Amino acid sequence: METWYYEVVSIDGDYANLRRTDIESDDLKLVARALLPAEIYEGCKLKYELLQYYMES
């Protein structure tokens, strides 16, 4: 089981751009907001584990 960590860089309508924070990367991942927690905001931290995104506390 792998766990990846992201930061929400921007939100554009029904999509959000995420950047990995657990590795060095400038690449952005475009993810449908329907797959993300409803309460996301720009700058928030997410954890991806078991095919789901979770807000980090």
N, C-alpha and C positions, 0 to 999 in steps of 0.2 A: 504494500500500500504506500503510495507516494502522497506527500502533502506539499502543495505549492502555495506561495503567498503572493498577493497582488495588492496594488494600490489603484484606486479608481482615478484615472487621470482626467477624464472628461465624460460628460453624459450628453448624448445627442439624440433626442427623441426616444426611440425604442431601443437604443443601443448604448453601450458604455465601452470606453477604451480603457483597458487594464494594462498595467506594467508589472512584470514580475519583480519582486523585491528580495527574493531569496537567492537570486543569482545576478550577476552583472549583465544587464540587458537593456537596450534602449528600444527594443521592439515592443509594439503595442498589439494587444489582442482585442479584437472587436467581439463583444459578447452581447447577445440579446438580453434586454433587461428582464424579460420573463424568466430567465434562468438565474437571476440574481436576487438577493433579498430586497424587498420593497423599499426599505429604509436607507438604501445607499445614497451617498452624496460624494461630490468631488473631494478627493483627498482621503476618503475612508479606506481602511485596510480590510482585505478579504482573505479568507483561507479557503483553498480548494482541496477537498478531500472526499473520497468515495463518490465521485461524479457530482458533487454539490458544492455550492459556494456558501460560505458562512461569514457573517460579520465578526471581526476580531474585537475582543473587548480590551 
